[in-house]
Structures are given as structure tokens and as C-alpha cells.
Amino acid sequence: MNVLLLLSVTINFLTQQTDSIEMADQLRADGKIWVVVLVIAVVFAGIVAYLIRLDRQLSKVEKAVKKTLDKKTLDAEF
């Protein structure tokens, strides 16, 4: 039973891939697909830049916390 279901889903998936998507074809024909690619690339670059900036800020905070904790432990020992 499971094999039949898997086979039917696979066949359905493969037949859907052969159909062309009209919107994508039209975007490619008009050359506007590059605009879509550019927008996705800009968004991705923005997310990467944000994550890098966030990592740097967290590193600074971690250093400050570590320095404060080290200072407190030194004060507590004496």
C-alpha cells in the first residue's frame, strides 16, 4: 500500500515538473528575471551583513562581561 502511494506521488511530482510555468517564462522573455535575482541577492546580502554586525556587537558585549566578571572575581579573592 505504501509503495503504491509513494509511486503515485512520485509520478505526480515528475509530471508536474514538465509543465512550464508561464510567469517564469514571461519574466525570462522580458529579461525581468534578473530583477528578481537582483532583489533576492540584495536581501540575502543585507541579512548576511546584519548577522556579521550582530556577531561583532555580541563579541564586544561578551568581552565586556568577561572583563567585568574577571574583575569581580579578582576583587572577591582579595
CYANA upper distance limits for C-alpha pairs under 8 A (distance plus 0.5 A):
  1 MET  CA      5 LEU  CA      6.85
  2 ASN  CA      6 LEU  CA      6.58
  3 VAL  CA      7 LEU  CA      6.50
  4 LEU  CA      8 SER  CA      6.61
  5 LEU  CA      9 VAL  CA      6.67
  6 LEU  CA     10 THR  CA      6.58
  7 LEU  CA     11 ILE  CA      6.64
  8 SER  CA     12 ASN  CA      6.60
  9 VAL  CA     13 PHE  CA      6.59
 10 THR  CA     14 LEU  CA      6.66
 11 ILE  CA     15 THR  CA      6.68
 12 ASN  CA     16 GLN  CA      6.80
 13 PHE  CA     17 GLN  CA      7.01
 14 LEU  CA     18 THR  CA      7.45
 15 THR  CA     19 ASP  CA      7.69
 20 SER  CA     25 ASP  CA      7.95
 21 ILE  CA     25 ASP  CA      6.76
 22 GLU  CA     26 GLN  CA      6.56
 23 MET  CA     27 LEU  CA      6.67
 24 ALA  CA     28 ARG  CA      6.61
 24 ALA  CA     33 ILE  CA      8.04
 25 ASP  CA     29 ALA  CA      6.57
 26 GLN  CA     30 ASP  CA      6.62
 27 LEU  CA     31 GLY  CA      6.49
 27 LEU  CA     32 LYS  CA      5.48
 27 LEU  CA     33 ILE  CA      5.55
 28 ARG  CA     32 LYS  CA      6.71
 28 ARG  CA     33 ILE  CA      5.73
 31 GLY  CA     35 VAL  CA      8.48
 32 LYS  CA     36 VAL  CA      7.28
 33 ILE  CA     37 VAL  CA      6.77
 34 TRP  CA     38 LEU  CA      6.44
 35 VAL  CA     39 VAL  CA      6.65
 36 VAL  CA     40 ILE  CA      6.75
 37 VAL  CA     41 ALA  CA      6.60
 38 LEU  CA     42 VAL  CA      6.60
 39 VAL  CA     43 VAL  CA      6.68
 40 ILE  CA     44 PHE  CA      6.61
 41 ALA  CA     45 ALA  CA      6.53
 42 VAL  CA     46 GLY  CA      6.58
 43 VAL  CA     47 ILE  CA      6.78
 44 PHE  CA     48 VAL  CA      6.74
 45 ALA  CA     49 ALA  CA      6.57
 46 GLY  CA     50 TYR  CA      6.57
 47 ILE  CA     51 LEU  CA      6.70
 48 VAL  CA     52 ILE  CA      6.71
 49 ALA  CA     53 ARG  CA      6.66
 50 TYR  CA     54 LEU  CA      6.55
 51 LEU  CA     55 ASP  CA      6.54
 52 ILE  CA     56 ARG  CA      6.82
 53 ARG  CA     57 GLN  CA      6.79
 54 LEU  CA     58 LEU  CA      6.62
 55 ASP  CA     59 SER  CA      6.62
 56 ARG  CA     60 LYS  CA      6.87
 57 GLN  CA     61 VAL  CA      6.85
 58 LEU  CA     62 GLU  CA      6.51
 59 SER  CA     63 LYS  CA      6.66
 60 LYS  CA     64 ALA  CA      6.72
 61 VAL  CA     65 VAL  CA      6.61
 62 GLU  CA     66 LYS  CA      6.53
 63 LYS  CA     67 LYS  CA      6.51
 64 ALA  CA     68 THR  CA      6.63
 65 VAL  CA     69 LEU  CA      6.56
 66 LYS  CA     70 ASP  CA      6.50
 67 LYS  CA     71 LYS  CA      6.61
 68 THR  CA     72 LYS  CA      6.68
 69 LEU  CA     73 THR  CA      6.67
 70 ASP  CA     74 LEU  CA      6.68
 71 LYS  CA     75 ASP  CA      6.68
 72 LYS  CA     76 ALA  CA      6.58
 73 THR  CA     77 GLU  CA      6.74
 74 LEU  CA     78 PHE  CA      7.20
